Amino acid sequence: MNKKLETVLSQEPSRRVRYSITGAILLILLVSSSPALGGANMTSKGFEIGWNILTGIFTPDTSLLFGLGDSGVAYLILQTIAIAFLGTLVGAVIAVPLSFISATNIVPRPVVLVTRFIIMAIRTVPSLVYGLMFIRVTGPGPFAGVMTLAIVSIGMISKLFIETIEDLDTGILESLDAFGSTLFQKIRYGILPQLGSDFISILVYRFDMNLREATILGLVGAGGIGAPMIFALSAYHLASSWCHTNWIVPISFYC
């Protein structure tokens, strides 16, 4: 038995050449990428800034951190969560009918092609571009952030909803139809139990993404905690008192 095993192992193809080639390629890529590290020139001022950031983490501004006003961290975090939640909710409401008329097992193929093209076109535009568009239309503030996240969410939610709808087990619907169930009963007992859990998991996943998106959108004035964070990190001067808005936005944009 051992002799047979040794024979089988001796016939196994050698992978040394493959591993050598792979290692050589990785080494070449590492050497070719090394010039990118040449620009990392640390100066005494850089170390000082890094130390100030580190000490600021452990000694925060308590008036800003625990303040209850509209410029406090708690209020801005709550506003960011609200923007992400409402954006996800509005996007889901629009995405549900789009998903059903984009599923190949429900509607004819020509209709599917048109609606999927619309969904694809929505997904091609970055969220910051949508944010700037809505800020120009509605002005800076949380409403612009909600509408931006709603439009951005439509593309991803619709795509995942379509895949879930196309995996629908039609045998259950045929069984309910054979029992003489009404349309409402087929939706209640045949469709919703199959789609409900998947739809909820997709929305939770998109909500998690929208929390990060809402923070980034604060840079362009779409409300939330994003703008104070970015301005604090970049050491910009915030808007003066005569720029009377409730949101912290770049002076060059609105003042």
Beta strands, then each sheet from edge to edge (+ up, - down):
end
